[in-house]
Amino acid sequence: MYHCSSLGNDLGSLPNYYILIHSPFIPLITPFPSRSHTTAPTIAGAILGLIFFLPLIILSSPVWVPAGTLVFIVTAGFLSVCGFGVALVAALSWMYRYFRGLHPPGSDRVDYARTRIYDTASHVKDYARDYRGYLQSKVKDAAPGA
């Protein structure tokens, strides 16, 4: 048994048996002997199961491979649909909160993008208005009677 002062922290008020029983290293030591007696039978059972059932698995593989492929495709499709459904619900919830003015996370970015698009569109409109006047003066110079 070790003394509290040898731990290097302030455990002087705790009794020695408390430190020994509640040591952080005890769970690392005790489970190994209790698990070792179940490891060997588990591995032996798995190997014997493969030995006995491998011929049956090989003979029935023309059934298992397409069935497994079908189960995989159906499961992947179902999980994809569920994932897309969750994403849709999250997006609709975010849009609902955004349009209600509740400022969901990321709404400041959307507002910034909206103002940038609006500013760019207004600049393009002004540029087109100026350029249209420039083109009309060029057309009058090219065809004076037009």
N, C-alpha and C positions, 0 to 999 in steps of 0.2 A: 504494500500500500504506500502511496506517495503522500507527501505533506502538501498542504495548500500553498505554502510559500514557494514551493518549487515550480508552481505553474506560471509564475511571472505576472499574474494579474491579481486584482483585489478580491480574492475569495476567502479571506481570513475569517469571515463570520460564518462560513458554511462548515458543517462537520466533515470529517474525512470520508466517512462512508457515503455521504451524499455525492461527493466528487467522484468516487470510484464507481458508484452505481450509475450516475448520469454522465459518464464519460462519453465524448462523441465518437470514440473508437470502438466501443463495445458492439454496436450494431454491425460493424465491419467484420468482427471476429466470429460472433455466434452463428450467423446463418449458414456458414460454409459446411460445418459438419452435419447440420440437419438436412442440407440439400444433396450432399454427396451420395447418400444411399438411394436416392431416386434417379440420379443421372444415368447410371449404368443400365438399369432395366428399361428406361425410356429409349436409350439408343439401341439396345438389343431388340426391343419390340419393334422399333421402326425398321431396322434391318431385316428382321424376320418377316415383317409385313410386306416389305418390298420383294423378298424372295418368294413368298407364297403367292402374292397377288400380281406380280409382274407379268406372268403369262396371260392372265385374264385381262389385264390392262392392254397388253399388246394385241390380243385377239379382238378386243372390243374397241380398238382405237378408231376404226372407220366410223363408228357411231359417236365416239366421244369428241373427236376433233371438230366435226361440223356443229355438234351440239354446243361445244365450248365456244366456238366462233360466234354462233348465234347468240348465246348468252352474253358474251362480251360485247357484241354490237348493240344488243338491246339495253344492256346496263349502261354502256357509254352514251347512248342516245338519251336514256332517261335522265342520267346525271347532267348531261348537257342542257336538256330542256329545263331541268330544275335550276341549274346555274343561271341560264338566261332569264328565267322567271324571277329569280332573286335580284338579278341586276336590273331588270325592268321595274320591279317594285321599288328598288332603291332609287332609281332615276326618277320615277314618277313622284316619289315622296320628296326628293330634293327639289324637283320643279314646283311642286305644290307649295313647299315652304318658301321657295324663292319668289314666286308670284304673289304669295300672301304677305311678303315683306318681312319674313322672319329671319333673313340673313343666314342661310345655311353655310357650312364651310365651303369656301371657294367662290362665293357669290361676288366677292370683290374682284376676282379675276374676270368673271363674266361681265361685270359692269365696266371694267377697264377695256375689255375687248369690244364691248358694244359701243363705247364712246370712241374708240379708235376706228371702228368700222364707220361710224357716223361721220367722224371728221374726215376720213379718207374719201367717203362718198361725196361730201360737200365740196372738198377740194377738187375732185374729178369733175363734178358738175360745174364749178366755177371755171375750171380749165377748159371744159368743153364749150362753155358759153363764150369764153374769150377766143377760142380757136375757131368757133363757127363764124364769128365776126371777121377773123383773119381770112378764112376761106371765102367768105362772101366778097370781100374786097379783092381777092385774087381772081375770082370768077368774073367780076366786073372788068378787071384789067384784061383778062384773056378774051372775053367776049363783050365788048362795050355795048352792044344792043340787047344783051340778055337781061 
